[in-house]
């Protein structure tokens, strides 16, 4: 399994204490063990550390996930997506977007910048339903194209958002429509105009 996929593996929170104890034992062996123990411990530490990190639950997750649509995925990744992320399998960024919720404590914050396609395309319909049933939109800035100076053109159209890891019907989110600016400064100027909405 490629390294970038490892971050999508879901490790149950109940295993966190055992993984931490195992990791501590490996660190001791790396320092105090014989040659074979030191070598084995050194080889295992990165994998156990990654599993331990994924078993913990956090107050916030912040990400700019990688993008890859279904056409770019090989058979192994497509199968992994279908089995583990049936609602968000249309793109790698959506899988990371959904996976971040599993790393959060209840009411934790998931903040990301990603492509806007999940908001509109039919291939993300079940994912949008999942979001509305499991999360609460806190705020979103629909940035569109040219949101970042280093990325030119219309190819990457983005949105930045913060979602709460629980569904709250009574919360009123804040939405910013900043799609008309042609660069970062113009988008910033749009904040002074009436581009703030409180309904989806």
C-alpha positions in Angstrom: 0.0 0.0 0.0 1.5 3.4 -1.0 2.5 5.7 1.9 0.0 8.4 1.0 -2.9 5.9 1.5 -1.7 5.0 5.0 -3.2 8.2 6.3 -6.6 6.9 5.2 -6.5 3.8 7.3 -8.9 4.0 10.2 -7.5 2.8 13.5 -10.0 2.3 16.4 -9.5 4.7 19.3 -9.7 1.7 21.7 -6.3 0.6 20.4 -4.5 3.9 21.3 -3.3 2.8 24.8 -2.0 -0.5 23.5 -0.2 1.1 20.6 1.4 3.7 22.9 2.6 1.0 25.2 4.0 -1.0 22.2 5.7 2.2 20.9 7.3 2.9 24.2 8.6 -0.7 24.4 10.0 -0.3 20.9 11.8 2.9 21.8 13.3 1.2 24.9 14.5 -1.7 22.7 15.9 0.7 20.2 18.1 2.1 23.0 18.8 -0.8 25.3 18.3 -4.0 23.2 20.8 -6.2 21.5 21.8 -5.6 17.8 18.8 -7.5 16.4 16.3 -5.9 18.7 17.6 -2.5 17.9 17.4 -3.1 14.2 13.8 -4.6 14.4 12.6 -1.8 16.7 14.0 0.9 14.4 12.2 -0.7 11.5 8.8 -1.0 13.3 8.7 2.4 15.1 7.5 4.5 12.1 4.6 2.1 11.4 3.5 1.8 15.0 3.9 5.5 15.5 1.7 6.2 12.5 -1.0 3.8 13.8 -0.8 5.4 17.3 -1.3 8.9 15.7 -4.3 7.6 13.8 -5.8 6.0 16.9 -5.9 9.3 18.8 -8.8 11.7 18.6 -8.2 15.4 18.2 -9.9 18.8 18.8 -9.1 19.9 15.2 -7.8 18.5 12.0 -6.5 21.0 9.3 -5.6 19.8 5.8 -5.1 20.6 2.2 -5.6 17.0 0.9 -4.3 15.5 -2.4 -6.6 15.5 -5.4 -7.1 12.4 -7.6 -10.4 11.6 -9.4 -11.5 8.0 -10.0 -10.0 8.0 -13.5 -6.5 8.5 -12.1 -6.8 5.8 -9.5 -5.4 2.3 -10.1 -7.5 -0.8 -9.4 -6.1 -1.2 -5.8 -7.0 2.3 -4.8 -10.5 2.1 -6.4 -11.2 -1.1 -4.5 -9.9 0.5 -1.3 -12.1 3.6 -1.9 -15.2 1.5 -2.7 -14.8 -0.7 0.5 -13.8 2.0 2.9 -15.2 5.3 1.6 -18.4 4.5 -0.4 -19.8 8.0 0.1 -16.6 9.9 -0.8 -14.9 7.5 -3.3 -15.2 9.9 -6.3 -12.0 11.7 -5.4 -9.0 11.2 -3.1 -9.6 14.7 -1.5 -13.1 13.7 -0.6 -11.9 10.6 1.1 -9.4 12.6 3.1 -12.2 15.1 3.9 -14.4 12.3 5.3 -11.6 10.5 7.0 -10.7 13.6 9.0 -14.0 13.3 10.9 -12.9 9.9 12.2 -9.8 11.6 13.7 -11.9 14.1 15.7 -13.4 14.2 19.1 -17.1 14.8 19.1 -17.6 18.5 18.3 -14.1 18.7 17.0 -13.3 21.0 14.0 -12.5 19.8 10.5 -10.9 22.6 8.5 -9.7 22.1 4.9 -9.1 23.7 1.6 -10.1 21.6 -1.3 -11.7 21.5 -4.7 -15.2 22.8 -5.0 -16.5 19.9 -7.1 -17.9 18.1 -4.0 -20.5 20.9 -3.7 -22.0 20.5 -7.2 -21.2 17.2 -9.0 -23.7 14.4 -8.9 -20.9 11.9 -8.2 -20.6 13.5 -4.7 -24.4 13.5 -3.9 -24.2 10.7 -1.4 -21.2 12.4 0.2 -23.1 15.6 0.6 -25.9 13.7 2.2 -23.4 12.1 4.6 -22.1 15.5 5.5 -25.5 17.0 6.2 -26.4 14.0 8.4 -23.1 13.8 10.3 -21.6 17.3 10.5 -22.4 20.9 10.9 -21.2 23.6 8.5 -19.5 26.2 10.7 -18.2 28.5 7.9 -17.2 28.2 4.3 -15.5 30.6 1.9 -16.2 29.6 -1.7 -13.0 30.9 -3.4 -13.4 29.6 -6.9 -10.5 30.0 -9.3 -7.3 32.0 -8.7 -7.7 31.8 -4.9 -3.9 31.5 -4.5 -1.3 33.5 -6.4 0.9 30.5 -7.1 -1.9 28.6 -8.8 -3.0 30.3 -12.0 -5.9 29.7 -14.3 -9.3 28.1 -13.9 -8.1 24.5 -13.4 -8.2 24.4 -9.6 -11.4 26.0 -8.1 -11.4 25.8 -4.4 -13.4 26.2 -1.2 -12.1 26.6 2.3 -14.4 25.5 5.2 -14.7 24.5 8.8 -17.2 21.8 9.8 -18.1 20.6 13.3 -18.0 16.9 14.0 -21.6 16.6 15.0 -25.0 17.4 13.4 -26.6 20.4 14.9 -29.8 21.6 13.2 -30.1 24.8 15.1 -26.7 26.3 14.2 -26.6 29.1 11.6 -23.4 28.9 9.5 -21.7 31.8 7.7 -21.0 31.4 3.9 -18.7 33.7 1.9 -19.0 33.9 -1.9 -15.6 35.0 -3.2 -15.7 33.5 -6.7 -15.7 36.7 -8.7 -12.2 38.0 -7.7 -9.4 37.4 -10.2 -6.7 37.2 -7.6 -6.1 37.1 -3.8 -6.5 40.9 -3.4 -9.7 41.1 -5.3 -11.1 38.2 -3.3 -10.1 40.0 -0.1 -11.9 43.1 -1.3 -15.1 41.1 -1.8 -15.2 40.5 2.0 -16.1 44.2 2.3 -19.1 43.8 0.0 -22.3 41.9 0.7 -21.0 38.4 -0.1 -21.9 36.8 3.2 -24.8 34.4 3.4 -26.4 32.3 6.2 -28.3 29.7 4.1 -27.3 26.8 2.0 
